[in-house]
Amino acid sequence: MYSTRPLAASLHPRAATKLLHSVNANLKGSETACLKACSASVLVRPAQVAPHRPFTSTTQQRIKEIFPPPTDAPSIKVTPPAWHHPVYTEEQMKSIQVAHRETRNWADRVALMMVRLMRWGMNTATGYSHAKETVKLQGDGNQTSLGQKKGWFAMNERKWLIRFLFLESVAGVPGMVAASVRHLHSLRRLKRDNGWIETLLEEAYNERMHLLTFMKMAEPGRFMKLMILGAQGVFYNGFFLAYLISPRICHRFVGFLEEEAVITYSRAIADIEAGKLPKWNKLEAPEIAVRYWNMPEGHRTMKDLLLYIRADEAKHREVNHTLGNLEQEKDPNPFVSECEYIVAILARCCGANWSTDEDPKKPHPSKSIDNIKPTGWERQEVM
């Protein structure tokens, strides 16, 4: 997708001189003089000053358009998304809850320990901190902090954007790594992957759209770009090796990581509702977000944007916890399978010959958030 925001442009005096010589070769008389005067006054004017951007450490002279239109393909105006995002209702998004899946074995404990270590590093890098105000989680009765500290460690709009950028630059890695490993695995074994690759690629694409949306609001400075580069280099290679060893632990790790993402966006939404982020009260979501999530009129504020993103993270939480419960080598991906639906159609068409004990109206995994299960679906529920 490309931005529709106009860019400040100017023509170099040397280029203007060449253009004037070209015009002079084809026209004569007073018309040439008039064109010279008009061209010189319009084309050689100084570039317009870019608007002030409050959430960046980069100097104004270095700010560039993040999504420039193609210069060598003038007929291409927009690139539609490869995966169309499902439509969320306001009721569905507001029903998303903070939840935590209890560890049940040593693999779960290893995954949770790595997430906590990663959370500590990310909190340190982004200056993230909250007070000890607690709210109960769904299901297991654990608690999480939703308060805010005062003074030096207070979370403001700038610090929230820094955290979002850093979080989304890392969150887009696991899906792409897992999809590439499973793709190569399918090629080596000369067998199908049963739908896992598509879901993992879609997850990586969705996380990248989160990052591109926030980049429309804040341009990272050099130090943040350096941190992102280092974190991505270490995390990509580490996750790649870990996925080769134990895909199950990796999916559980991502599930726990998405739990932290849901907590982060829930805290940011709570801060907006409490009036602690006044600059975001009437801030409109970028155009790229409006098109991707099909945000309706009147529901395009910063709070609405965070509600959409939190719902996406909750879906990734469900997907990865579910994939972590399955047999990695043979089970199909329940989020793209249509087994129960096909059986129900055959039952209605053919009668008792296609009867089944499964209730067609029974909740089952899907791409939307209709029947979302925060801690994931157990294998016996979907297989």
Buried (B, 14 or more C-beta within 10 A) or exposed (E): BBBEEEEEEEBEEEEBEEBBEEBEEEBEEEEBEEBBEEBBEEBBEEEEEEEEEEBBEBEEEEBEEEBEBEEEEEEEEEEEEEBEBBEBEEEBBEEBBBBBBEBEEEBBEBBBEBBEEBBEEBBEBBBBBBEEEEBEBEBEEEEBBBBBBEEEEBBBBBBBBBBBBBBBBBBBBBBBBBBBBBBEBBEEEEEEBBBBBBBBBBBBBBBBBBBBBBBBBBBBBEEBBEBBEEBBEEBBEEBBEBBEEBBBBBBBBBBBBBBBBBBBBBBBBBBBEEEBBEEBEEBEBBBBBBBBBEBEEEBBBBBBBBBBBBBBBBBBBBBBBBBBBBEBEEBBBBBBBEBBEEBBEBBEEEEEEBEEEEEEEEEBBBBBBEEBBBBBBEBEBBB
